[in-house]
């Protein structure tokens, strides 16, 4: 399995990441679609070719065609939204918040899968991309839909571990020359 290959590639100095990768994916309490949609969206958001290459086949196998596409859509739309809304939030002039965004985000309203799954994937990608405004927005939608904090935290744990593994492996590739 590619997960085992990915874990074995993690260097000894990052043993905690190896253990956490096995835990957050191999022993997750998330339902399969939520888990593997989160894994795929976060692998894309991590920008690590190796992580994406290793995790994508399992995600493709475990997700329906609709969920697979929706997870990729979550990564794509949040790549745009996280930059836009994080910038608005970071600018000291609050008037930017009153301006119309004028960006298409239709997929958020009609993702092709259960809305809570898509929102969870958007939240996980937002954690990787560091957009507090998007994190708050997606967390509020999930909580209003009855999603427990523990479920949200599980998705954030997946995001954090995938991101860390990607950074570590990509750094090792660069250092190896």
ChimeraX commands (.cxc) that place a marker at each C-alpha (Angstrom):
marker #1 position 0.00,0.00,0.00 radius 0.5
marker #1 position 1.22,3.50,-0.80 radius 0.5
marker #1 position 0.63,4.65,2.78 radius 0.5
marker #1 position 3.21,2.14,3.98 radius 0.5
marker #1 position 5.66,3.33,1.33 radius 0.5
marker #1 position 5.10,6.93,2.36 radius 0.5
marker #1 position 5.62,6.07,6.02 radius 0.5
marker #1 position 8.82,4.17,5.25 radius 0.5
marker #1 position 10.14,7.20,3.34 radius 0.5
marker #1 position 9.86,9.44,6.41 radius 0.5
marker #1 position 13.35,9.84,7.93 radius 0.5
marker #1 position 14.14,8.65,11.44 radius 0.5
marker #1 position 14.42,12.19,12.81 radius 0.5
marker #1 position 10.72,12.63,11.95 radius 0.5
marker #1 position 9.53,9.37,13.50 radius 0.5
marker #1 position 6.60,11.17,15.13 radius 0.5
marker #1 position 5.31,12.09,11.67 radius 0.5
marker #1 position 5.56,8.47,10.55 radius 0.5
marker #1 position 3.57,7.34,13.58 radius 0.5
marker #1 position 1.04,10.13,13.19 radius 0.5
marker #1 position 0.57,9.38,9.48 radius 0.5
marker #1 position -0.31,5.80,10.30 radius 0.5
marker #1 position -2.62,6.95,13.07 radius 0.5
marker #1 position -4.56,9.76,11.36 radius 0.5
marker #1 position -5.13,7.76,8.18 radius 0.5
marker #1 position -4.86,4.14,9.25 radius 0.5
marker #1 position -6.86,4.44,12.48 radius 0.5
marker #1 position -9.17,7.36,11.78 radius 0.5
marker #1 position -12.67,7.55,13.21 radius 0.5
marker #1 position -13.83,9.53,10.17 radius 0.5
marker #1 position -16.15,7.74,7.74 radius 0.5
marker #1 position -14.27,6.56,4.65 radius 0.5
marker #1 position -15.54,9.31,2.32 radius 0.5
marker #1 position -14.74,12.08,4.80 radius 0.5
marker #1 position -11.31,10.62,5.50 radius 0.5
marker #1 position -10.19,9.99,1.93 radius 0.5
marker #1 position -11.66,13.24,0.63 radius 0.5
marker #1 position -9.70,15.03,3.34 radius 0.5
marker #1 position -6.57,13.05,2.46 radius 0.5
marker #1 position -6.85,13.87,-1.25 radius 0.5
marker #1 position -7.69,17.56,-0.79 radius 0.5
marker #1 position -4.84,17.95,1.71 radius 0.5
marker #1 position -2.36,16.04,-0.44 radius 0.5
marker #1 position -3.13,18.49,-3.24 radius 0.5
marker #1 position -2.94,21.49,-0.89 radius 0.5
marker #1 position 0.39,20.30,0.50 radius 0.5
marker #1 position 1.94,20.94,-2.92 radius 0.5
marker #1 position 4.14,17.89,-2.40 radius 0.5
marker #1 position 4.37,15.84,-5.59 radius 0.5
marker #1 position 5.53,12.79,-3.66 radius 0.5
marker #1 position 2.73,12.92,-1.10 radius 0.5
marker #1 position 0.13,13.38,-3.83 radius 0.5
marker #1 position 1.59,10.56,-5.96 radius 0.5
marker #1 position 1.57,8.17,-3.00 radius 0.5
marker #1 position -1.86,8.99,-1.55 radius 0.5
marker #1 position -3.93,9.70,-4.68 radius 0.5
marker #1 position -4.32,6.06,-5.84 radius 0.5
marker #1 position -5.85,4.98,-2.53 radius 0.5
marker #1 position -8.12,8.03,-2.53 radius 0.5
marker #1 position -9.26,7.24,-6.08 radius 0.5
marker #1 position -9.97,3.66,-5.04 radius 0.5
marker #1 position -11.89,4.54,-1.88 radius 0.5
marker #1 position -13.90,7.51,-3.18 radius 0.5
marker #1 position -16.76,7.55,-5.66 radius 0.5
marker #1 position -16.05,9.47,-8.85 radius 0.5
marker #1 position -18.20,12.32,-7.51 radius 0.5
marker #1 position -16.39,12.47,-4.17 radius 0.5
marker #1 position -12.99,12.27,-5.88 radius 0.5
marker #1 position -13.88,15.24,-8.08 radius 0.5
marker #1 position -15.39,17.14,-5.16 radius 0.5
marker #1 position -12.24,16.69,-3.04 radius 0.5
marker #1 position -10.14,18.07,-5.89 radius 0.5
marker #1 position -12.65,20.91,-6.25 radius 0.5
marker #1 position -12.31,21.71,-2.54 radius 0.5
marker #1 position -8.53,21.99,-2.93 radius 0.5
marker #1 position -8.91,24.15,-6.03 radius 0.5
marker #1 position -11.51,26.59,-4.74 radius 0.5
marker #1 position -9.77,26.98,-1.40 radius 0.5
marker #1 position -6.44,27.69,-3.12 radius 0.5
marker #1 position -8.17,30.80,-4.44 radius 0.5
marker #1 position -10.40,31.64,-1.47 radius 0.5
marker #1 position -7.69,31.22,1.15 radius 0.5
marker #1 position -5.48,33.78,-0.57 radius 0.5
marker #1 position -8.35,36.20,-1.20 radius 0.5
marker #1 position -9.95,36.08,2.24 radius 0.5
marker #1 position -6.67,35.86,4.16 radius 0.5
marker #1 position -5.49,38.99,2.34 radius 0.5
marker #1 position -8.72,40.83,3.11 radius 0.5
marker #1 position -8.33,39.91,6.74 radius 0.5
marker #1 position -4.67,40.92,6.91 radius 0.5
marker #1 position -5.09,44.30,5.24 radius 0.5
marker #1 position -5.40,47.01,7.85 radius 0.5
marker #1 position -8.08,48.86,5.87 radius 0.5
marker #1 position -11.41,47.27,6.90 radius 0.5
marker #1 position -13.16,48.72,3.84 radius 0.5
marker #1 position -11.85,45.83,1.72 radius 0.5
marker #1 position -14.27,43.64,3.66 radius 0.5
marker #1 position -17.15,45.72,2.33 radius 0.5
marker #1 position -16.18,45.29,-1.31 radius 0.5
marker #1 position -17.88,42.67,-3.46 radius 0.5
marker #1 position -15.59,39.66,-3.99 radius 0.5
marker #1 position -16.67,39.16,-7.60 radius 0.5
marker #1 position -15.14,35.67,-7.69 radius 0.5
marker #1 position -17.07,32.60,-8.79 radius 0.5
marker #1 position -17.46,29.98,-6.07 radius 0.5
marker #1 position -20.40,27.97,-7.41 radius 0.5
marker #1 position -18.88,24.64,-6.37 radius 0.5
marker #1 position -19.35,25.53,-2.70 radius 0.5
marker #1 position -23.12,25.68,-3.21 radius 0.5
marker #1 position -23.26,22.54,-5.34 radius 0.5
marker #1 position -20.23,20.32,-4.70 radius 0.5
marker #1 position -21.77,17.08,-5.95 radius 0.5
marker #1 position -21.42,15.34,-2.55 radius 0.5
marker #1 position -22.82,15.72,0.94 radius 0.5
marker #1 position -22.36,19.37,1.88 radius 0.5
marker #1 position -20.78,18.57,5.25 radius 0.5
marker #1 position -18.11,16.41,3.60 radius 0.5
marker #1 position -17.20,19.20,1.21 radius 0.5
marker #1 position -17.14,21.78,4.01 radius 0.5
marker #1 position -14.86,19.51,6.05 radius 0.5
marker #1 position -12.44,19.22,3.11 radius 0.5
marker #1 position -12.50,23.01,2.63 radius 0.5
marker #1 position -11.75,23.50,6.32 radius 0.5
marker #1 position -8.81,21.07,6.18 radius 0.5
marker #1 position -7.33,22.81,3.14 radius 0.5
marker #1 position -7.84,26.17,4.87 radius 0.5
marker #1 position -5.83,24.87,7.82 radius 0.5
marker #1 position -2.92,24.08,5.50 radius 0.5
marker #1 position -3.21,27.45,3.76 radius 0.5
marker #1 position -3.56,29.38,7.02 radius 0.5
marker #1 position -6.74,31.34,6.37 radius 0.5
marker #1 position -8.40,32.09,9.69 radius 0.5
marker #1 position -11.46,33.67,8.12 radius 0.5
marker #1 position -12.10,30.57,5.98 radius 0.5
marker #1 position -11.46,28.28,8.94 radius 0.5
marker #1 position -14.04,30.15,11.01 radius 0.5
marker #1 position -16.56,30.20,8.18 radius 0.5
marker #1 position -16.35,26.48,7.39 radius 0.5
marker #1 position -16.24,25.50,11.07 radius 0.5
marker #1 position -19.44,27.47,11.72 radius 0.5
marker #1 position -21.22,25.80,8.79 radius 0.5
marker #1 position -20.12,22.38,10.02 radius 0.5
marker #1 position -21.15,23.03,13.62 radius 0.5
marker #1 position -24.57,24.34,12.50 radius 0.5
marker #1 position -24.99,21.10,10.55 radius 0.5
marker #1 position -24.35,19.12,13.72 radius 0.5
marker #1 position -20.78,18.05,13.03 radius 0.5
marker #1 position -18.94,17.42,16.28 radius 0.5
marker #1 position -15.75,19.25,17.23 radius 0.5
marker #1 position -13.94,15.91,17.37 radius 0.5
marker #1 position -14.73,15.28,13.69 radius 0.5
marker #1 position -13.46,18.73,12.75 radius 0.5
marker #1 position -10.30,18.18,14.79 radius 0.5
marker #1 position -9.72,14.81,13.07 radius 0.5
marker #1 position -9.74,16.54,9.67 radius 0.5
marker #1 position -7.32,19.19,10.95 radius 0.5
marker #1 position -5.04,16.45,12.28 radius 0.5
marker #1 position -5.03,14.80,8.85 radius 0.5
marker #1 position -4.20,18.17,7.27 radius 0.5
marker #1 position -1.37,18.90,9.70 radius 0.5
marker #1 position 0.28,15.50,9.32 radius 0.5
marker #1 position 0.01,15.42,5.52 radius 0.5
marker #1 position 1.48,18.93,5.33 radius 0.5
marker #1 position 4.33,18.04,7.68 radius 0.5
marker #1 position 5.14,14.83,5.80 radius 0.5
marker #1 position 5.16,16.74,2.51 radius 0.5
marker #1 position 7.50,19.43,3.85 radius 0.5
marker #1 position 9.82,16.83,5.35 radius 0.5
marker #1 position 10.02,14.57,2.28 radius 0.5
marker #1 position 10.37,17.45,-0.16 radius 0.5
marker #1 position 13.15,18.92,1.98 radius 0.5
marker #1 position 14.94,15.58,2.04 radius 0.5
marker #1 position 14.66,15.34,-1.75 radius 0.5
marker #1 position 16.26,18.78,-2.12 radius 0.5
marker #1 position 19.02,17.98,0.37 radius 0.5
marker #1 position 19.76,14.68,-1.39 radius 0.5
marker #1 position 20.41,16.71,-4.54 radius 0.5
marker link #1:1,2 radius 0.2
marker link #1:2,3 radius 0.2
marker link #1:3,4 radius 0.2
marker link #1:4,5 radius 0.2
marker link #1:5,6 radius 0.2
marker link #1:6,7 radius 0.2
marker link #1:7,8 radius 0.2
marker link #1:8,9 radius 0.2
marker link #1:9,10 radius 0.2
marker link #1:10,11 radius 0.2
marker link #1:11,12 radius 0.2
marker link #1:12,13 radius 0.2
marker link #1:13,14 radius 0.2
marker link #1:14,15 radius 0.2
marker link #1:15,16 radius 0.2
marker link #1:16,17 radius 0.2
marker link #1:17,18 radius 0.2
marker link #1:18,19 radius 0.2
marker link #1:19,20 radius 0.2
marker link #1:20,21 radius 0.2
marker link #1:21,22 radius 0.2
marker link #1:22,23 radius 0.2
marker link #1:23,24 radius 0.2
marker link #1:24,25 radius 0.2
marker link #1:25,26 radius 0.2
marker link #1:26,27 radius 0.2
marker link #1:27,28 radius 0.2
marker link #1:28,29 radius 0.2
marker link #1:29,30 radius 0.2
marker link #1:30,31 radius 0.2
marker link #1:31,32 radius 0.2
marker link #1:32,33 radius 0.2
marker link #1:33,34 radius 0.2
marker link #1:34,35 radius 0.2
marker link #1:35,36 radius 0.2
marker link #1:36,37 radius 0.2
marker link #1:37,38 radius 0.2
marker link #1:38,39 radius 0.2
marker link #1:39,40 radius 0.2
marker link #1:40,41 radius 0.2
marker link #1:41,42 radius 0.2
marker link #1:42,43 radius 0.2
marker link #1:43,44 radius 0.2
marker link #1:44,45 radius 0.2
marker link #1:45,46 radius 0.2
marker link #1:46,47 radius 0.2
marker link #1:47,48 radius 0.2
marker link #1:48,49 radius 0.2
marker link #1:49,50 radius 0.2
marker link #1:50,51 radius 0.2
marker link #1:51,52 radius 0.2
marker link #1:52,53 radius 0.2
marker link #1:53,54 radius 0.2
marker link #1:54,55 radius 0.2
marker link #1:55,56 radius 0.2
marker link #1:56,57 radius 0.2
marker link #1:57,58 radius 0.2
marker link #1:58,59 radius 0.2
marker link #1:59,60 radius 0.2
marker link #1:60,61 radius 0.2
marker link #1:61,62 radius 0.2
marker link #1:62,63 radius 0.2
marker link #1:63,64 radius 0.2
marker link #1:64,65 radius 0.2
marker link #1:65,66 radius 0.2
marker link #1:66,67 radius 0.2
marker link #1:67,68 radius 0.2
marker link #1:68,69 radius 0.2
marker link #1:69,70 radius 0.2
marker link #1:70,71 radius 0.2
marker link #1:71,72 radius 0.2
marker link #1:72,73 radius 0.2
marker link #1:73,74 radius 0.2
marker link #1:74,75 radius 0.2
marker link #1:75,76 radius 0.2
marker link #1:76,77 radius 0.2
marker link #1:77,78 radius 0.2
marker link #1:78,79 radius 0.2
marker link #1:79,80 radius 0.2
marker link #1:80,81 radius 0.2
marker link #1:81,82 radius 0.2
marker link #1:82,83 radius 0.2
marker link #1:83,84 radius 0.2
marker link #1:84,85 radius 0.2
marker link #1:85,86 radius 0.2
marker link #1:86,87 radius 0.2
marker link #1:87,88 radius 0.2
marker link #1:88,89 radius 0.2
marker link #1:89,90 radius 0.2
marker link #1:90,91 radius 0.2
marker link #1:91,92 radius 0.2
marker link #1:92,93 radius 0.2
marker link #1:93,94 radius 0.2
marker link #1:94,95 radius 0.2
marker link #1:95,96 radius 0.2
marker link #1:96,97 radius 0.2
marker link #1:97,98 radius 0.2
marker link #1:98,99 radius 0.2
marker link #1:99,100 radius 0.2
marker link #1:100,101 radius 0.2
marker link #1:101,102 radius 0.2
marker link #1:102,103 radius 0.2
marker link #1:103,104 radius 0.2
marker link #1:104,105 radius 0.2
marker link #1:105,106 radius 0.2
marker link #1:106,107 radius 0.2
marker link #1:107,108 radius 0.2
marker link #1:108,109 radius 0.2
marker link #1:109,110 radius 0.2
marker link #1:110,111 radius 0.2
marker link #1:111,112 radius 0.2
marker link #1:112,113 radius 0.2
marker link #1:113,114 radius 0.2
marker link #1:114,115 radius 0.2
marker link #1:115,116 radius 0.2
marker link #1:116,117 radius 0.2
marker link #1:117,118 radius 0.2
marker link #1:118,119 radius 0.2
marker link #1:119,120 radius 0.2
marker link #1:120,121 radius 0.2
marker link #1:121,122 radius 0.2
marker link #1:122,123 radius 0.2
marker link #1:123,124 radius 0.2
marker link #1:124,125 radius 0.2
marker link #1:125,126 radius 0.2
marker link #1:126,127 radius 0.2
marker link #1:127,128 radius 0.2
marker link #1:128,129 radius 0.2
marker link #1:129,130 radius 0.2
marker link #1:130,131 radius 0.2
marker link #1:131,132 radius 0.2
marker link #1:132,133 radius 0.2
marker link #1:133,134 radius 0.2
marker link #1:134,135 radius 0.2
marker link #1:135,136 radius 0.2
marker link #1:136,137 radius 0.2
marker link #1:137,138 radius 0.2
marker link #1:138,139 radius 0.2
marker link #1:139,140 radius 0.2
marker link #1:140,141 radius 0.2
marker link #1:141,142 radius 0.2
marker link #1:142,143 radius 0.2
marker link #1:143,144 radius 0.2
marker link #1:144,145 radius 0.2
marker link #1:145,146 radius 0.2
marker link #1:146,147 radius 0.2
marker link #1:147,148 radius 0.2
marker link #1:148,149 radius 0.2
marker link #1:149,150 radius 0.2
marker link #1:150,151 radius 0.2
marker link #1:151,152 radius 0.2
marker link #1:152,153 radius 0.2
marker link #1:153,154 radius 0.2
marker link #1:154,155 radius 0.2
marker link #1:155,156 radius 0.2
marker link #1:156,157 radius 0.2
marker link #1:157,158 radius 0.2
marker link #1:158,159 radius 0.2
marker link #1:159,160 radius 0.2
marker link #1:160,161 radius 0.2
marker link #1:161,162 radius 0.2
marker link #1:162,163 radius 0.2
marker link #1:163,164 radius 0.2
marker link #1:164,165 radius 0.2
marker link #1:165,166 radius 0.2
marker link #1:166,167 radius 0.2
marker link #1:167,168 radius 0.2
marker link #1:168,169 radius 0.2
marker link #1:169,170 radius 0.2
marker link #1:170,171 radius 0.2
marker link #1:171,172 radius 0.2
marker link #1:172,173 radius 0.2
marker link #1:173,174 radius 0.2
marker link #1:174,175 radius 0.2
marker link #1:175,176 radius 0.2
marker link #1:176,177 radius 0.2
view
